[in-house]
Amino acid sequence: MKKTYCTLMSRRSALLCGVVGVAAMLPSLALSQDGFPLKPIKFYVPFGAGSSSDITARVYAKVIGDLTGQSVIVENRSGGDGIIGARAVLGEPADGYSILFASNTVLSTNAAVRKSLPYDPLKDFEPISVLEVSYAALAVPASSKFRTFDDLVQFAAKNPGVLNHGAGSPTYTLWSEWLMRLLGVKVTNIPYKDSGEAARAIAGGEVDFAVTAVNPLLPLVDSGRVRILLFTGEKRHPQLPNVPTVKEVGPKGYEALIYNAVAVRAGTPKLVRDRIVDLFRRASSTDLVKERIKAQGHSTFFSGPDEMHKFQVAEIARWKKLVSEAGLKFE
């Protein structure tokens, strides 16, 4: 994993490179130090059942439950681009028993695109760790005349604003906008409530293309309803061996990196936070977690609190700059 992520040269990947090995440096904290947890823990997932965050939360719930002997409950609080779930955690005591299990949109993107966000991901929450990373893909309907990524780019360049793209969240909108700006072309954004809905919109021919998570696309590829033209990872996706990477055919410096991470309410006692960090560190190294995350086409990735914070700060700054330069409106 260290070799894989440290070969990525952009600033955001460089931040992630520094976190590999943090797990080995963190001390293992004995349960008897603070008694935590003495009752069931709740993971708040701000997306629906079956989402990437939900799947990952459930495997960690199983492992951490086994490690602590306490029940770990996964509660889905979807809606509002993750805002409902984030606020649910803030409505609970800052005692470590309510943990936010979220992704880019909740922990980074919302702060960059919304003027009136009812929470601050950097001030209202304290980071525990990034837990997994994955990449996205650019897909078109199977009926599309675009057979390659270059076909789409050339048409978009000659016909500015004609093509539209589906976006399952503000994060996906920004990925598409960033890609098109690097290519020097303009397209129209069509928002959807999540990546699954955006994938179905591609399959139904409602949009010309979308940059979105890979997992919702795979069944549609298998059924012949969707064609993928580009994968944003450094190496080809194991289930999409014929799809070129952005490194092969895309613009330099582009990477649509998806992450899932955990955080607790600001003000949670340090001893409890340290215990939670240690629990996730230990869980991330188990075979069950590694196997389940790999089955999604993702990679287990433990950052620890400090590097997660740095990564969030860099992501928010990146997206604020893009929103300002592109004049994007999200509210």
LUMGUKE-455380 format. One line per field, with one value per residue (C-alpha): residue in three letters; residue number from 1; x, y, z. Coordinates in pm, 1 decimal, padded with zeros to 6 digits. Layout:
<recs>
aa: Ala|...
i: NUM|...
east: X|...
north: Y|...
up: Z|...
</recs>
This chain:
<recs>
aa: Met|Lys|Lys|Thr|Tyr|Cys|Thr|Leu|Met|Ser|Arg|Arg|Ser|Ala|Leu|Leu|Cys|Gly|Val|Val|Gly|Val|Ala|Ala|Met|Leu|Pro|Ser|Leu|Ala|Leu|Ser|Gln|Asp|Gly|Phe|Pro|Leu|Lys|Pro|Ile|Lys|Phe|Tyr|Val|Pro|Phe|Gly|Ala|Gly|Ser|Ser|Ser|Asp|Ile|Thr|Ala|Arg|Val|Tyr|Ala|Lys|Val|Ile|Gly|Asp|Leu|Thr|Gly|Gln|Ser|Val|Ile|Val|Glu|Asn|Arg|Ser|Gly|Gly|Asp|Gly|Ile|Ile|Gly|Ala|Arg|Ala|Val|Leu|Gly|Glu|Pro|Ala|Asp|Gly|Tyr|Ser|Ile|Leu|Phe|Ala|Ser|Asn|Thr|Val|Leu|Ser|Thr|Asn|Ala|Ala|Val|Arg|Lys|Ser|Leu|Pro|Tyr|Asp|Pro|Leu|Lys|Asp|Phe|Glu|Pro|Ile|Ser|Val|Leu|Glu|Val|Ser|Tyr|Ala|Ala|Leu|Ala|Val|Pro|Ala|Ser|Ser|Lys|Phe|Arg|Thr|Phe|Asp|Asp|Leu|Val|Gln|Phe|Ala|Ala|Lys|Asn|Pro|Gly|Val|Leu|Asn|His|Gly|Ala|Gly|Ser|Pro|Thr|Tyr|Thr|Leu|Trp|Ser|Glu|Trp|Leu|Met|Arg|Leu|Leu|Gly|Val|Lys|Val|Thr|Asn|Ile|Pro|Tyr|Lys|Asp|Ser|Gly|Glu|Ala|Ala|Arg|Ala|Ile|Ala|Gly|Gly|Glu|Val|Asp|Phe|Ala|Val|Thr|Ala|Val|Asn|Pro|Leu|Leu|Pro|Leu|Val|Asp|Ser|Gly|Arg|Val|Arg|Ile|Leu|Leu|Phe|Thr|Gly|Glu|Lys|Arg|His|Pro|Gln|Leu|Pro|Asn|Val|Pro|Thr|Val|Lys|Glu|Val|Gly|Pro|Lys|Gly|Tyr|Glu|Ala|Leu|Ile|Tyr|Asn|Ala|Val|Ala|Val|Arg|Ala|Gly|Thr|Pro|Lys|Leu|Val|Arg|Asp|Arg|Ile|Val|Asp|Leu|Phe|Arg|Arg|Ala|Ser|Ser|Thr|Asp|Leu|Val|Lys|Glu|Arg|Ile|Lys|Ala|Gln|Gly|His|Ser|Thr|Phe|Phe|Ser|Gly|Pro|Asp|Glu|Met|His|Lys|Phe|Gln|Val|Ala|Glu|Ile|Ala|Arg|Trp|Lys|Lys|Leu|Val|Ser|Glu|Ala|Gly|Leu|Lys|Phe|Glu
i: 1|2|3|4|5|6|7|8|9|10|11|12|13|14|15|16|17|18|19|20|21|22|23|24|25|26|27|28|29|30|31|32|33|34|35|36|37|38|39|40|41|42|43|44|45|46|47|48|49|50|51|52|53|54|55|56|57|58|59|60|61|62|63|64|65|66|67|68|69|70|71|72|73|74|75|76|77|78|79|80|81|82|83|84|85|86|87|88|89|90|91|92|93|94|95|96|97|98|99|100|101|102|103|104|105|106|107|108|109|110|111|112|113|114|115|116|117|118|119|120|121|122|123|124|125|126|127|128|129|130|131|132|133|134|135|136|137|138|139|140|141|142|143|144|145|146|147|148|149|150|151|152|153|154|155|156|157|158|159|160|161|162|163|164|165|166|167|168|169|170|171|172|173|174|175|176|177|178|179|180|181|182|183|184|185|186|187|188|189|190|191|192|193|194|195|196|197|198|199|200|201|202|203|204|205|206|207|208|209|210|211|212|213|214|215|216|217|218|219|220|221|222|223|224|225|226|227|228|229|230|231|232|233|234|235|236|237|238|239|240|241|242|243|244|245|246|247|248|249|250|251|252|253|254|255|256|257|258|259|260|261|262|263|264|265|266|267|268|269|270|271|272|273|274|275|276|277|278|279|280|281|282|283|284|285|286|287|288|289|290|291|292|293|294|295|296|297|298|299|300|301|302|303|304|305|306|307|308|309|310|311|312|313|314|315|316|317|318|319|320|321|322|323|324|325|326|327|328|329|330|331
east: 00000.0|00282.1|00431.0|00091.4|-00005.8|00334.0|00379.4|00092.5|00250.8|-00029.4|-00049.6|-00354.3|-00192.1|00133.7|-00060.0|-00197.2|00148.7|00264.1|00003.6|00116.7|00293.0|00109.2|-00069.6|00261.5|00357.8|00036.5|00047.0|-00206.8|-00425.3|-00550.2|-00924.4|-00869.2|-00717.1|-01050.2|-01310.8|-01432.0|-01662.0|-01895.3|-02209.0|-02304.9|-02143.4|-02339.2|-02201.0|-02399.3|-02380.1|-02514.0|-02602.8|-02842.7|-02806.3|-02584.4|-02376.2|-01998.6|-01992.8|-02262.9|-02089.4|-01760.5|-01928.8|-02094.0|-01775.2|-01599.2|-01899.6|-01859.4|-01485.3|-01491.7|-01781.3|-01565.4|-01268.1|-01463.6|-01735.6|-01990.3|-02258.2|-02188.6|-02503.9|-02503.7|-02769.2|-02836.0|-02934.1|-02934.7|-03034.8|-02912.4|-02575.6|-02490.7|-02594.6|-02868.6|-02624.4|-02361.8|-02615.5|-02736.4|-02389.6|-02371.3|-02698.8|-02541.5|-02303.1|-01932.9|-01844.6|-01722.9|-02029.4|-02164.2|-01923.0|-01964.6|-01882.5|-01869.2|-01699.6|-01563.7|-01894.6|-01960.0|-01602.9|-01465.1|-01682.3|-01982.2|-01756.6|-01630.4|-01958.2|-02220.8|-02241.3|-02471.0|-02354.0|-02503.0|-02182.0|-01808.4|-01621.2|-01297.6|-01431.9|-01733.2|-01565.9|-01232.9|-01078.3|-01012.6|-00883.7|-00929.0|-01016.7|-01038.2|-00973.1|-01097.5|-01134.2|-01406.6|-01485.3|-01624.1|-01916.0|-02153.6|-02474.6|-02412.5|-02594.8|-02356.3|-02168.9|-01858.7|-01646.7|-01339.2|-01258.3|-01097.3|-01419.8|-01609.7|-01343.2|-01321.9|-01699.1|-01723.0|-01445.1|-01628.3|-01970.2|-01931.3|-02220.6|-02401.1|-02307.3|-02445.8|-02310.7|-02488.3|-02353.9|-02460.9|-02333.2|-02143.5|-01820.6|-01904.5|-01997.5|-01657.1|-01477.3|-01647.3|-01594.7|-01226.5|-01174.6|-01349.0|-01155.6|-00826.1|-00940.5|-01059.2|-01419.0|-01758.1|-02048.9|-02379.2|-02426.9|-02737.9|-02757.8|-02878.5|-02922.4|-02651.6|-02408.6|-02655.0|-02916.5|-02655.2|-02548.3|-02908.7|-02940.1|-02644.3|-02796.0|-03125.7|-02961.6|-03078.1|-02726.3|-02434.6|-02179.6|-02091.0|-01783.3|-01898.2|-01815.3|-01731.8|-01937.5|-02284.9|-02165.8|-02037.6|-02376.7|-02481.4|-02163.3|-02224.5|-02581.6|-02464.7|-02635.1|-02328.8|-01983.6|-01688.3|-01435.5|-01194.5|-01084.6|-00933.1|-00694.8|-00325.9|-00362.3|-00641.9|-00936.0|-00917.0|-01276.7|-01227.1|-00899.8|-00978.2|-01058.9|-00764.2|-00660.9|-00647.5|-00269.2|-00284.9|-00530.1|-00642.5|-00503.1|-00202.6|-00273.0|-00629.0|-00743.4|-01093.7|-01010.0|-01294.4|-01241.4|-01437.8|-01335.1|-01452.9|-01475.7|-01620.4|-01773.1|-01530.5|-01480.9|-01464.7|-01212.7|-00863.8|-00832.2|-01154.5|-01043.7|-00713.2|-00896.7|-01121.6|-00820.1|-00657.4|-00971.3|-00995.4|-00623.0|-00652.2|-00969.2|-00814.1|-00541.8|-00779.5|-00830.0|-01207.7|-01184.2|-00920.2|-01117.6|-01452.3|-01302.6|-01102.8|-01423.2|-01559.3|-01255.2|-01127.8|-00809.1|-00781.2|-00607.5|-00539.2|-00423.5|-00464.3|-00606.9|-00333.9|-00296.4|-00670.9|-00701.6|-00432.2|-00604.4|-00940.2|-00785.9|-00619.5|-00938.8|-01153.2|-00903.5|-00883.7|-01259.6|-01317.8|-01070.8|-01242.2|-01591.0|-01475.3|-01291.4|-01572.4|-01854.2|-02035.1|-02361.1|-02482.4|-02760.8
north: 00000.0|00241.1|00201.9|00239.3|00566.9|00725.5|00710.9|00957.1|01296.9|01546.1|01739.6|01552.4|01214.7|01334.4|01410.3|01059.2|00911.4|01046.1|00852.1|00503.6|00355.5|00569.6|00257.6|00104.9|00412.5|00446.1|00270.5|00003.1|00127.2|-00118.0|-00126.8|-00083.7|00263.1|00440.6|00167.9|00277.5|00143.2|00053.9|00054.2|00012.2|00241.8|00391.6|00460.6|00731.2|00683.4|00989.5|00783.0|00500.7|00127.9|-00029.3|00283.7|00256.6|00427.5|00192.9|-00124.9|-00019.5|00091.2|-00248.2|-00447.6|-00217.0|-00247.0|-00624.6|-00615.5|-00340.1|-00515.6|-00826.7|-00628.4|-00453.7|-00702.0|-00422.8|-00391.8|-00148.1|-00020.5|00124.8|00391.3|00537.9|00905.3|00992.8|01317.5|01669.2|01559.1|01405.4|01703.9|01512.9|01246.8|01497.6|01691.2|01370.7|01313.8|01674.0|01619.8|01345.9|01387.2|01431.0|01105.6|00890.4|00668.1|00842.3|00822.0|00983.8|00739.1|00948.0|01034.1|01325.6|01507.9|01533.7|01581.3|01807.1|01905.7|02053.7|02306.0|02423.6|02447.8|02558.5|02911.9|02818.1|02480.5|02397.5|02230.6|02281.1|01956.8|02098.6|02269.0|02061.2|01724.8|01574.9|01331.6|00968.7|00833.0|00783.8|00413.9|00338.1|00495.0|00419.9|00586.2|00682.2|00619.6|00815.6|00629.6|00679.9|00501.3|00184.3|00353.3|00650.4|00735.3|00792.0|00480.0|00629.1|00907.3|01102.6|01080.4|01251.3|01517.4|01609.7|01643.8|01852.4|02081.4|02147.0|02179.2|02372.8|02333.3|02072.9|01768.2|01716.0|01508.1|01346.2|01409.7|01209.3|01466.3|01797.4|01594.5|01430.2|01767.6|01902.2|01600.9|01645.8|02021.0|01981.8|01727.5|01942.3|02252.1|02066.9|01963.4|02313.3|02211.2|02311.4|02081.9|02115.1|01966.4|01759.9|01684.7|01353.5|01250.8|00981.9|00783.9|00499.8|00732.6|00894.5|00550.2|00465.0|00796.4|00699.6|00358.9|00521.1|00771.3|01068.8|01215.6|01200.5|01091.6|01095.3|01071.7|00854.2|00566.8|00240.1|-00005.2|00114.1|00097.2|-00260.7|-00438.5|-00197.7|-00273.5|-00646.1|-00607.7|-00410.0|-00083.8|00126.6|00166.3|00297.8|00511.1|00609.3|00494.8|00761.2|00532.9|00502.2|00137.3|-00027.7|-00155.7|-00536.7|-00574.2|-00330.1|-00445.6|-00289.6|00055.6|00299.1|00504.6|00880.9|00843.8|00677.0|00901.0|01181.0|01521.2|01537.3|01603.3|01474.8|01215.2|01156.1|01002.3|00874.1|00823.4|00702.2|00817.4|00847.7|01141.3|01220.9|01533.3|01806.2|01802.9|01424.7|01347.6|01281.3|00945.8|00830.7|00963.7|00780.8|00462.8|00500.4|00566.7|00251.6|00044.5|00154.0|00101.2|-00254.0|-00321.8|-00192.4|-00456.5|-00753.0|-00994.6|-00945.6|-00569.4|-00604.6|-00872.4|-00688.9|-00360.3|-00528.6|-00696.5|-00347.7|-00266.8|-00032.0|-00026.9|-00033.7|00281.3|00395.9|00757.1|00851.2|01186.8|01434.7|01337.1|01309.0|01668.2|01787.4|01606.0|01765.1|02111.5|02059.0|01919.6|02208.8|02464.3|02289.2|02281.9|02638.1|02757.1|02559.7|02675.8|03037.1|03013.6|02824.3|03031.1|02714.8|02740.2|02464.8|02626.7
up: 00000.0|00080.6|-00265.5|-00430.2|-00266.9|-00238.5|-00615.8|-00654.8|-00692.6|-00631.7|-00307.3|-00181.6|-00240.4|-00086.9|00229.6|00231.6|00175.3|00506.0|00693.8|00597.7|00893.8|01147.8|01267.1|01366.7|01570.6|01769.5|02106.8|02180.5|02463.2|02721.3|02775.7|03148.0|03107.3|03082.3|03072.0|02726.2|02597.2|02881.0|02665.7|02296.2|02039.4|01753.7|01405.1|01226.8|00850.6|00664.5|00356.6|00282.2|00336.6|00072.8|00017.8|00033.5|00374.4|00502.3|00383.4|00539.6|00863.1|00904.8|00873.8|01121.9|01353.7|01355.0|01421.4|01684.5|01854.2|01874.8|02004.8|02279.9|02367.2|02319.4|02053.8|01771.8|01604.2|01252.2|01206.2|00861.6|00863.6|00495.3|00326.6|00260.9|00120.4|00455.4|00666.4|00849.6|00963.9|01071.7|01277.3|01438.6|01584.8|01703.3|01885.3|02097.5|02395.3|02320.5|02491.8|02201.7|02186.5|01874.8|01581.4|01240.3|00962.0|00646.4|00317.3|00114.5|00087.4|00461.8|00580.2|00305.5|00011.3|00191.7|00364.9|00027.6|-00162.7|00090.0|00224.6|00511.8|00635.7|00979.2|01094.0|01050.1|00972.1|01112.1|01426.1|01525.8|01474.0|01570.2|01322.7|01405.0|01074.4|00703.3|00672.1|00302.7|-00034.1|-00381.7|-00719.6|-00963.2|-01327.8|-01620.6|-01774.8|-02067.3|-02173.0|-02373.1|-02661.7|-02659.5|-02976.1|-02762.2|-02775.3|-02609.0|-02365.4|-02649.2|-02852.1|-02570.6|-02515.0|-02883.6|-02914.1|-02595.6|-02718.9|-03047.3|-02881.7|-02553.4|-02312.3|-02522.7|-02317.8|-01968.1|-01684.1|-01390.2|-01041.1|-00737.1|-00486.4|-00478.0|-00470.8|-00802.9|-00950.2|-00854.7|-00996.5|-01332.7|-01330.0|-01241.0|-01518.9|-01779.0|-01676.2|-01712.5|-02060.2|-02145.4|-02222.0|-02079.6|-01993.9|-01805.4|-01458.0|-01371.9|-00995.8|-00850.2|-00487.6|-00481.7|-00695.7|-00744.1|-00890.6|-01114.0|-01237.0|-01324.1|-01506.5|-01724.4|-01793.9|-01888.7|-02120.2|-01912.1|-01914.5|-02156.1|-01896.8|-01529.3|-01312.9|-01025.3|-00792.9|-00967.1|-00761.3|-00869.9|-01231.4|-01237.0|-01253.8|-01527.8|-01721.5|-01682.8|-01810.5|-02112.2|-02014.3|-01937.7|-02088.4|-01886.6|-02072.1|-01794.5|-01447.8|-01221.0|-01030.9|-01103.3|-01207.1|-01404.7|-01204.1|-01165.5|-01285.2|-01572.2|-01730.5|-02070.0|-01930.8|-01945.9|-01645.3|-01626.6|-01618.5|-01960.1|-02144.8|-01913.9|-01818.6|-01590.3|-01224.2|-01214.0|-00961.2|-00829.0|-00493.5|-00274.7|00095.9|00395.4|00739.7|01099.0|01337.2|01679.1|01827.5|01926.8|02300.5|02330.6|02608.8|02475.9|02650.7|02485.1|02144.7|02178.4|02264.7|01956.7|01734.1|01868.2|01810.1|01446.9|01400.6|01525.2|01327.2|01003.2|01024.6|01055.3|00768.2|00773.3|00719.6|00449.8|00265.6|00277.4|00163.1|-00110.8|-00230.1|-00298.1|-00510.0|-00239.0|-00029.9|00348.5|00460.3|00816.4|00849.1|01212.0|01327.5|01235.3|00871.5|00826.3|00947.6|00705.8|00423.1|00503.2|00511.7|00173.1|00016.8|00138.7|00008.5|-00330.0|-00377.2|-00255.4|-00515.9|-00792.0|-00689.7|-00695.4|-01026.5|-01200.8|-01050.6|-00940.0|-00742.6|-00512.8|-00308.2
</recs>
